């Protein structure tokens, strides 16, 4: 298996990144790739135990000066403010924001989604991304520019019937990408979106660990396998790097060829 966590250059030297929901899965893989590529990183999660574990792993590999972490429930204003302030206190600035927090408490038709579940999905998946963007953007502006990446989903492009409300929330991020990119372009802040296919994570285990369902889903993929978190982390790091300097307002799909089969 090719190791994704490698880099001979440091394209993100001098950058400071906030990554939400970054103690496991795609978020953790993104945090690791960003620090490999030179960035200092602030990871976050709702549970202190998860933050402490992830910070310990990354600090042991990269050192205490490059990695820090705080508890942050993205729907809580005080937690968001603390996340930002702790990043400034620790690293002095913010130049990258990766919005990865998401939830999906229900499955089924969108019209069967309970009001409470709909509110929770949009509060975490969409509203928190919007609010954190408002709160972080001034700090990125003050540094002369940077990058914002929203983590959407293949379900936001080709909605999945059993993931109705979740699919709608991830489609909303595609629109948020476009409008925020237009608002921030004059400030040298690039805003893009990644739409992963089905990735082998705890979050997607209901899809990947169900034998009959996983076989069905794999038939939709040209590559006939599920993705790995580090394969999305490397895409996000690319979008934050100088190599993507002419890319903004775009959605990059990384699905193993799934869109061609839906």
C-alpha angles and dihedrals in degrees: 000000000000113000110233097191098083135104133165091194131050104223093168099050109144094020125120119206135196113201119184122214089014107146096091143006120012093349094055092044089051092049091051095048093048092053091045086055092053107268127130108232140208111200124193144184140162094254122066092209091058092047093049092049095048093045091051092051094049096041090052089055102036107019135255094274094065103043134051133156142197138185111258131171098193094213091061115085094207091053092050091049091049091049091055096042093048090051091052091046093049103038106014099236148021124234103156132047122185114187107204105145113123142153137192112186096168141040131203139060117349090234090059093054112120116236092243093053092047091052092048093048093051094040092057103028101041116007095050091051090051095046095046089049090054091048098044101037095077090057092050090047090054089059093053097257145323142164141292123195126187119201108222125160143241083253088066090060100035106022116223113225095224092047097054105147093033090053091052091050092051091048088055089060090059089059093043089055092055098047097042091048089055092048096048103037093094089057093056092250115138117208121196141158134224119209108196122197119222108320126191100250137128088255092059097038093111087065102036100042098048102093100209094040094046091051090052092048094047090057087063092058124083089209093050095221141083120255128254122235092240090058089063093040090058091051091051092048089051091053090052093049134086088253087074095046093128095046121096136139090024136129115219113200118208105178108129089254096308097137091063091060102044 
